[in-house]
Amino acid sequence: MFANFQQEPEFNLDLKGIIPSNTTKLLKWGALILGLVSIFLVLSLLRSMYTDWLWFGELGFRSVYVKVIIARVGLFVIGGLIFGILLGTSLYFVGRGSGAPEGDSFPQTSVKFIKVLMSWGVAAITIVLSIVFGFIAASKWEMFLRFWSGLPFGTEDPVFYKDVSFYVFTLPLYEFLQGWVLGAAVVILLVTIGFYFLVYSVRGTGFVFTSALKIHVSIIGALLMWVLAVGHWLDRWGLLMSERGAVFGAAYVDVHALKSALLILAVVAAACGGLILVNAYVRGVRLLIGGVALWGVMVVLLSIVWPNTMQRLTVNPNEFAKERQFIERNIEFTRMGFGLQDIIERPYAVERTLSAELISQNLETVDNIRLWDHGPLSDVYKQIQLIRPYYDFKDADVDRYVVDGKYRQVMLAAREVAHEKLDPDSRTWINEKLRYTHGFGMAMSPVTEFSPEGRPEFFAKDIPHDGVIAVRPLGGQSDVELETVVANPRIYYGEKTDSYVIVNTNTSELDYQSEGGELKSVKYTGKGGVSLDSFFRRLAYAWEFADINILVTGEITSDSRIQYRREVQDRVSRVAPFLRLDNDPYIVATNDGLFWIQDAYTVSDGYPYSDPTLDQKEGRFNYVRNSVKVIIDAFNGTLGFYVVDENDPIIRTYQQIFPELFLSVDDVDQTLRDHFRFPQDLFRFQADKYLRYHMLDPQDFYNSEDIWSIPSEKFGQTAELQPVEPYYVIMKIPGEEQVEFVLLIPYTRNDPPIMAGWLAARNDGDNYGQLLAFNFPKDRQVDSPQQIEAKIDNDPDISEWFTLRCQEGSDCIRGNLLVIPLASIDQVTGKETLGILYAEPIYLQAEGIKFPELKRVILATGEKVVMESSVDAAVCSLTGFCRDVVTNSTGMAQVTVVKDTSASSDPMKVEIELVTEALKVLKKGVSNLEEALQRLTDLTKER
């Protein structure tokens, strides 16, 4: 390089006589340090690849890792080589083409040094930039794999008549390649011009625009214009994701102006590239400048002036008529993109009054009203169920179990180890990495019941002395056959396990406390983690975690295993980074142990005409499917990726890419499959989109005739308004005979807001994933949650209760207001009655202590609001349907008699019966008080 003005060899490293000896030493030391740093980085990369190879191998997914590595390395090499060859060739011609005479601005010895330095600079810049562009190419490994394996969607776009897979799998790669080449051409042009200036500066001459330089720049300029021409051509297909019109997607102006304009611009840009190339052989630079100017003028005229003129003069005066068919396309494709096309819509002729008959036919729903919210219950769990200071709960999850033969909605949380909660003096390396290795069991409680003290009742609690977690009916009867007995409740992998541990060492792992108070130890018998059976592996992991203890400790044996990446979502993302994860993995208790279920999504932002959603975590997307359920063994850490939506072309494409990764949902054990939930994140995306896209008529859509909204509720200590979140209920779907586990959210319309209906996702059996929309009549008032909150605030008795108790030193916490649909069928006439029950729990909490107690239950209809100390009492007060409650031998509440006081035709008789029932309860309470006083007296005498 630069051979035409260099006499000595091009890469002469003999710097003696050229620069001072001190500078030579500094350069040599700099080269040595740079070499050592490079060696360290390479070894670090190899170490990381080696430990990943071990980790993926222990999980059985080494082939997945190898395929990704091959793709990334291959793209890095190809991208780096292509860029390096292009830049190196260009810089080679810089030296060959700078034929100006040499000046004398530098001493000869300095010129020699600068020439050598420039030669090395060329090599260094070429290598560094090649690495950068290689990494850019390697980062798109997933895009390339999807392109090579993409399967059709079976749906064509209405403009170019291409299968949707073209926009999801093919077009993104074309756009990336065009952008990569364009970026490379710009960088090469800038570096080339920069070196031309540098060469002329070294020669001591002014910058001369020689014929060789003009040819060189013209070739690169022509390449740039041709790449821009390709970009214009690709932009034609990109119009299907346009945001210029009345709706998302190609609108009238896009189809009738921009589509043709971009085609013309592609031809103009290609022709301008030809003019620039011809300019290399013509005197002057007029063609070069003229070609660029022509393209710029045409861009302004064709992509700005023409579309805006058409929009202003043709579309705006007749917008709906012009945009009608494009609105129809937007509605159709948005509903397909978000899985709304199969929603079953039904009318819901709701009654304002709840009858006792309606309640009697929905007792399973009433008995499963969720009074315990996630936040308050998690705080209570942390106060009374941690058992030991080194455990912690992250949050409580909602699920359903069969307990004592009844279908019950429950909340449960995993008791995980929390090293950060150890006493500072106990936070040694031995304790954190070898002794306190796992959590133990979980707490589970029904969503409705609570004790007189305001605490939850429990189906599973504490850490039993035998170390076996059992899900028991309320009261803990030992003679009842249990549905779930978790023989191995140890949790090595969870939501809070964010640090590594080493199991099977000479240090005993703490397990649980036996009946005699002895702390039991355990030896890990699972297969989770990587074996540390060699010095080389210990060295690799000591380097991996920057922890010399792994290498020097004498506690590690050949049977020891290091467990890391134990946090559930991190574990899943490492194996399948192309899947987007739901925010809430949840724990499931089975006889075989504890398992986490993580919902995973496939998403795309390239679905034509589908209106995109912008999510803080997922980013921008307009296609989403919950195609995969990932099951993680909390003891072994094994992962199972089960495909639950085989109709999703994206997940079928990934199955083509990684056939060894995905399994059929039929392979899931039925016990776990019974606990599949429709994920809340997906339901939230669909519900938000359905607010507008329930309107199928384009005229109504254009006029925003019936836009719905998510209602608001008062929540928390400050009782500020916040949007209602989707929630799970056990309820009877109208028209069905059995109760189901359902995820639902209500809708409101208008201002002031009134209820418009509700959207539900079914979770059980063959109905899993089915969406139902129940629409209220537009000719009647149905109170929204916000209006019910106002009625609660306006009720004098409730207001007085809050005033007396929510004083300094105590905080009142308002829980979620649930809107619960109820349905009953008259056995004689077959007539269906539909109603709405509103429920809100009230908690009291001492100031400064997160220990809330559930004290009151508010139930409401459109006509009446009541607050009582239990659900049964509130139902009785609200509807007249009363159940006697007695106390069994275990001290637990038990329903024995059902009375319908609303059926009586004599109002006086009804009141007498209510007073009689109240006296019975009072008498029972007085009797209990006398017994307690007597026991207290006896204890005092004994002392």
Number of C-alpha atoms within 10 A of each C-alpha: 19 20 12 11 16 13 9 11 10 15 13 14 11 10 15 10 11 15 13 10 12 9 11 15 11 11 12 12 12 12 12 12 12 12 12 12 12 12 12 12 12 12 12 15 11 13 18 16 15 14 16 16 16 17 22 18 15 16 18 14 17 19 16 18 20 15 14 18 15 13 19 21 18 16 22 24 19 17 21 25 17 17 26 24 13 17 24 21 11 19 24 16 17 21 17 16 19 23 17 17 10 14 13 11 12 14 8 11 12 14 17 20 19 17 21 20 15 20 16 16 13 17 14 12 15 22 17 13 18 26 19 16 25 24 18 17 24 25 16 16 20 17 19 20 18 20 20 14 16 23 21 18 15 10 12 15 18 14 13 10 9 15 17 20 24 21 21 24 24 17 18 19 18 15 16 15 15 18 16 18 19 19 15 21 20 16 15 22 21 12 18 23 17 11 17 21 17 14 22 19 16 18 19 16 16 11 14 13 12 13 17 17 21 20 19 20 20 24 19 20 22 25 21 22 24 22 24 21 25 21 21 22 18 19 20 20 20 19 22 24 22 18 15 16 18 17 20 23 25 31 28 23 21 23 16 13 19 23 21 15 23 24 17 18 24 25 18 22 28 23 19 26 28 21 20 29 24 16 23 21 14 15 10 13 15 13 20 24 14 15 24 19 13 14 21 14 10 17 18 11 14 18 18 13 13 15 19 16 13 15 20 11 10 14 18 13 11 11 16 17 11 16 22 19 14 23 26 18 23 24 26 17 24 25 24 17 26 25 17 21 15 11 17 13 13 13 11 20 17 21 15 18 18 25 18 21 17 21 23 16 16 19 12 20 23 22 17 21 25 28 27 28 18 17 14 22 25 24 19 17 27 20 15 12 20 23 15 15 14 17 22 25 23 16 21 27 19 22 22 24 20 15 20 16 11 10 17 23 25 23 26 30 24 32 31 26 27 21 25 13 14 18 11 9 6 12 14 14 13 16 18 20 21 24 22 22 28 25 28 23 27 27 22 26 27 29 26 22 23 21 15 12 9 16 19 22 19 24 20 22 22 19 22 15 15 12 20 15 26 22 24 22 23 19 16 15 12 9 6 10 12 16 16 18 18 18 17 18 27 27 25 24 31 30 20 19 22 16 16 17 23 27 29 22 19 15 18 18 22 18 19 21 17 14 10 7 9 10 11 15 14 13 14 20 10 12 15 24 24 20 22 21 14 10 10 11 19 20 17 20 20 16 16 13 12 10 13 13 14 23 17 12 10 11 15 23 16 12 12 19 22 21 23 21 19 23 18 26 21 15 19 23 14 13 17 17 12 15 19 21 24 18 14 17 21 25 26 25 25 19 15 14 20 24 24 23 23 24 27 28 22 19 25 17 20 23 26 31 29 26 25 21 19 11 10 7 10 13 11 14 19 23 25 23 22 26 23 26 24 20 25 25 23 27 23 20 27 18 21 22 22 20 23 18 17 13 12 17 20 26 25 21 20 22 16 18 19 17 13 13 20 18 17 14 18 11 11 16 9 10 13 15 16 14 20 20 25 21 22 20 17 19 23 15 15 21 25 15 18 22 17 18 22 20 18 14 14 19 15 13 19 16 10 12 12 16 19 24 20 21 22 21 25 23 20 19 15 11 14 11 14 15 13 21 17 19 18 24 27 23 24 21 19 19 10 12 11 10 17 21 25 24 23 26 24 28 26 25 19 12 6 10 21 22 26 25 25 20 23 25 24 21 22 19 12 8 11 15 21 16 23 19 21 20 19 21 15 13 6 14 15 22 22 25 27 23 19 23 22 13 18 21 14 12 14 11 13 17 12 12 11 16 11 8 13 17 11 8 10 15 20 24 22 22 26 24 24 27 23 20 24 23 22 23 18 12 8 6 7 9 10 14 19 19 21 21 19 21 27 25 26 23 22 21 20 15 14 9 10 15 20 25 24 28 20 20 23 23 25 25 22 20 12 17 21 20 25 18 17 20 23 19 20 23 25 23 18 24 21 22 24 23 19 17 18 15 12 11 7 10 9 14 16 14 12 10 10 12 15 18 21 17 14 11 9 10 12 10 12 17 12 11 14 17 12 12 16 13 12 15 15 12 12 14 12 12 12 12 12 12 12 12 12 12 12 11 11 11 10 9 8 6 5
